[in-house]
């Protein structure tokens, strides 16, 4: 006599978002594009047009890292 097999339920892996919240207009419309050849990252809001460029210091930086730098600049008032 054997046991019944249990069904294994696996939780899906969470992934980082691709589109972020804009602090200027309040919409989820910010895209981060990393250009590895020039080592820059361009952040642009699709709704209000807020745009910024940041240097990519490390090759393993993700778009969420660049977005955090962007929010720091916006909160200090350097970007309007």
PyMOL commands that set and color helices and strands:
alter all, ss='L'
color gray80, all
select helices_A, chain A and resi 63-76
alter helices_A, ss='H'
color red, helices_A
select strands_A, chain A and resi 19-21+28-35+40-45+51-55
alter strands_A, ss='S'
color yellow, strands_A
deselect
rebuild
show_as cartoon
